[in-house]
């Protein structure tokens, strides 16, 4: 059999195929189960060994050349088809904008801006840090060594690998590591707030695996608990835009502060919603915990590279999501992360509603 002539004929027909359907038909004709070249391959089994040595390489060479020609022609035809489609299809980029803006600011983003505005007025700068932290910054530098029972209070997401210093890596469980990093980089005095995402393995109506915190830190000389109480009162009055905010401080325990206190705020139930204001001891009112705080433990100040005999400070931590729920009457934390457009259109804020102390830090859209 003249394999060269057979190959030339096949290659000529493939080169002349002018569409993908014709090319597919040729592939089936030559290389399909019943194809002519496939049939030649089947004859090899009937030949004696000497004939097979001669005919086998010729048939395989024919099959490879036809296969390559089919693939090459297919690339050419597909490119031509794409070019023709791109030339014929157009997109009108001059469509008019919608009559009214559809985008809204998420309540968490809005509350973050409100908090930054309030604390900026009190002289605080905003500090940030990595969400993937090491064990030392997240726990040890905050007076929680490896055997400390307070670590059990944090349902931590750990990574399998360690960093170059041999420390365990994790998703930060609070924004307190930012305080340590800022002390190490800037020294004292300091007055910062650190907002951001934090992560703990917990999920229900009032807990999510990822949530938002803002922590504050003041380091200076002569700082005492009275400064902390005044700062929190000024902040809560500005944030809730009420002057009748009443606080109650209860002794508590946090490894990174000593003494430590929980802060309760007075509230009343109105229309099924908690409304902050008034004393929790007044008729129809009650107390609700809103944050934890205290004087910075001297071990934490020392871990930040600052002399605790010369400098003192206070720190506080607040859940941003819960503040948003409390201020704007939301009852389920999980809805914050559902991406439901109906929820966002109801609770969201206008992009032009920039929080200011003079114009109001919390006017819904």
BELMOGI-V557713 format. One record per pair of residues at least 24 apart in sequence whose C-alpha atoms are under 8 Angstrom apart, sorted by the first residue. I is the first residue (numbers start at 0). J is the second residue. If there is no record, write none. Layout:
I & J
I & J
This chain:
2 & 57
2 & 58
2 & 61
3 & 61
6 & 61
6 & 64
6 & 65
9 & 65
10 & 65
10 & 68
13 & 68
13 & 69
13 & 72
14 & 68
14 & 72
17 & 76
18 & 76
19 & 73
19 & 76
19 & 77
22 & 69
22 & 72
22 & 73
26 & 69
30 & 62
36 & 61
36 & 62
102 & 349
102 & 350
103 & 343
103 & 344
103 & 347
103 & 348
103 & 349
103 & 350
104 & 347
104 & 348
104 & 349
104 & 350
105 & 343
105 & 346
105 & 347
105 & 348
106 & 323
106 & 346
106 & 347
106 & 348
107 & 319
107 & 320
107 & 323
107 & 335
109 & 348
109 & 354
110 & 319
110 & 322
110 & 323
110 & 361
111 & 194
111 & 319
112 & 353
112 & 354
113 & 238
113 & 354
113 & 355
113 & 360
113 & 361
114 & 238
115 & 192
116 & 354
116 & 355
116 & 356
116 & 360
117 & 234
117 & 237
117 & 238
117 & 356
118 & 192
118 & 234
121 & 230
122 & 190
123 & 190
123 & 191
123 & 192
124 & 190
124 & 191
124 & 192
125 & 191
125 & 192
125 & 193
125 & 194
126 & 177
126 & 181
126 & 191
126 & 192
126 & 193
126 & 194
127 & 177
127 & 193
127 & 194
127 & 195
128 & 174
128 & 176
128 & 177
128 & 180
130 & 170
130 & 171
130 & 196
130 & 197
131 & 168
131 & 169
131 & 170
131 & 171
132 & 168
132 & 169
132 & 170
132 & 171
132 & 176
133 & 162
133 & 166
133 & 167
133 & 168
133 & 169
134 & 166
134 & 167
134 & 168
134 & 169
135 & 166
136 & 176
136 & 179
136 & 180
137 & 171
137 & 172
137 & 173
137 & 175
137 & 176
140 & 179
140 & 298
140 & 299
140 & 302
140 & 303
141 & 175
141 & 176
141 & 179
141 & 254
141 & 255
141 & 298
141 & 299
141 & 302
142 & 254
142 & 255
142 & 296
142 & 298
142 & 299
143 & 254
143 & 255
149 & 254
153 & 199
154 & 199
154 & 200
154 & 201
155 & 198
155 & 199
155 & 200
156 & 198
156 & 199
156 & 200
170 & 197
170 & 198
171 & 197
171 & 198
172 & 197
172 & 198
172 & 199
173 & 197
173 & 198
173 & 212
174 & 212
174 & 213
174 & 214
175 & 214
178 & 216
179 & 299
179 & 302
179 & 303
180 & 303
181 & 303
182 & 300
182 & 303
182 & 304
182 & 305
183 & 303
183 & 304
183 & 305
186 & 303
186 & 304
186 & 305
187 & 218
187 & 219
187 & 305
187 & 310
188 & 217
188 & 218
188 & 219
188 & 220
189 & 216
189 & 217
189 & 218
189 & 219
190 & 215
190 & 216
190 & 217
190 & 218
191 & 215
191 & 216
191 & 217
192 & 216
203 & 333
204 & 330
204 & 331
204 & 332
204 & 333
205 & 321
205 & 331
205 & 332
205 & 333
206 & 332
206 & 333
207 & 332
207 & 333
210 & 318
210 & 319
210 & 320
211 & 318
211 & 319
211 & 320
212 & 316
212 & 317
212 & 318
212 & 319
212 & 320
213 & 316
213 & 317
213 & 318
213 & 319
214 & 314
214 & 315
214 & 316
214 & 317
215 & 314
215 & 315
215 & 316
216 & 312
216 & 313
216 & 314
216 & 315
217 & 312
217 & 313
217 & 314
218 & 310
218 & 311
218 & 312
218 & 313
219 & 310
219 & 311
219 & 312
220 & 309
220 & 310
220 & 311
220 & 312
221 & 310
221 & 311
222 & 311
222 & 312
222 & 313
223 & 294
223 & 311
223 & 312
223 & 313
224 & 293
224 & 294
224 & 313
227 & 293
227 & 313
227 & 314
237 & 356
237 & 360
238 & 360
238 & 361
239 & 275
239 & 326
240 & 359
240 & 360
241 & 276
243 & 276
243 & 277
244 & 275
244 & 276
244 & 277
244 & 278
245 & 276
245 & 277
245 & 278
245 & 279
246 & 278
254 & 296
255 & 295
255 & 296
255 & 298
255 & 299
256 & 292
256 & 293
256 & 294
256 & 295
256 & 296
256 & 313
256 & 314
257 & 293
257 & 294
257 & 295
257 & 296
258 & 293
258 & 294
258 & 296
259 & 291
259 & 292
259 & 293
259 & 294
260 & 291
260 & 292
260 & 293
261 & 288
261 & 289
261 & 290
261 & 291
261 & 292
262 & 288
262 & 289
262 & 290
262 & 291
262 & 292
263 & 287
263 & 288
263 & 289
263 & 290
264 & 288
264 & 289
272 & 328
273 & 325
273 & 328
274 & 325
274 & 326
275 & 325
275 & 326
289 & 317
289 & 318
289 & 322
290 & 315
290 & 316
290 & 317
290 & 318
291 & 315
291 & 316
291 & 317
292 & 316
